[in-house]
Amino acid sequence: MNMTAQDDGYITADGRKIGPVMMEMKNITLRFGGVKAITDISFDIREGEIRAIIGPNGAGKSSMLNVISGFYVPQEGEVWYKGAKRPPMKPFQVARQGIARTFQNIALFEGMSVLDNVMTGRLNYMKTNMFQQGLWFGKAQREEVENRESVEKIIDFLEIQSIRKTPVSRLPYGLKKRVELARALAAEPTLLLLDEPMAGMNVEEKEDMSRFILDVNDEFGTTIALIEHDMGVVMDLSDRVVVMDYGKKIGDGSPDEVRNNQDVIDAYLGVAHD
């Protein structure tokens, strides 16, 4: 994808305006005991773009996503978000900043309905306490109605109306992935993190998920960072791609630049691992 660089962003080949830097990872190093999962990696995510993080298995991609979402705190480096250095935060504090995510392994409440699962994405918008919610009167009632309306819009958007009352445990894998996306969108994120959103899907399911990701980016203006192993999907969806291997960054740029990067080619073919 050709780009025209600008101080405050860039223009994509299809004329989309990508804004200034929203998040910047500066020299991130993450260790588990004596093992480095991430070594001195820096990259940024700009407002309105779809930013892919790719690499072979064990490259450190999910660890990086866990740093962004607050699950891991790096031993070295800084995370900057919307122009300010971010202190160490718990995941729920990061969520309140407008960052939501899905997981590589589906993390839904299997015994609950689709609707109830998606409603859990609205927790940051629920201000009444459990006693008030139990009475379901006055402020608590108005609050739930408002949150339910927001959730129903997401359900319509992702075309899962027909399963809204179905227990998640009865759903096929592809629909579970869509429900997890719905729950993340219910939080109204400005930055959406997707950890292998198409893993285990067939071709048709991948096409549907790709369409929804593009629609979320286009219609909601949501900035998206995703990890994905399907290179066809990555090259079609992404505005920019950062490539990791053995915890280090080996490439960063447009899909075309990454596709023609010899270090990236070697990593995926296994040459660099000899």
Sequence and secondary structure as in RCSB ss.txt:
>XXXX:A:sequence
MNMTAQDDGYITADGRKIGPVMMEMKNITLRFGGVKAITDISFDIREGEIRAIIGPNGAGKSSMLNVISGFYVPQ
EGEVWYKGAKRPPMKPFQVARQGIARTFQNIALFEGMSVLDNVMTGRLNYMKTNMFQQGLWFGKAQREEVENRES
VEKIIDFLEIQSIRKTPVSRLPYGLKKRVELARALAAEPTLLLLDEPMAGMNVEEKEDMSRFILDVNDEFGTTIA
LIEHDMGVVMDLSDRVVVMDYGKKIGDGSPDEVRNNQDVIDAYLGVAHD
>XXXX:A:secstr
   EEETTEEE TT  EE SEEEEEEEEEEEETTEEEEEEEEEEEETT EEEEE STTSSHHHHHHHHTTSS  S
EEEEEETTEE     HHHHHHTTEEE  SS    TTSBHHHHHHGGGGGG  S HHHHHHT THHHHHHHHHHHH
HHHHHHHTT GGGTTSBGGGS HHHHHHHHHHHHHHT  SEEEEESTTTT  HHHHHHHHHHHHHHHHHS  EEE
EE S HHHHHHH SEEEEEETTEEEEEE HHHHHT HHHHHHHHTGGG 
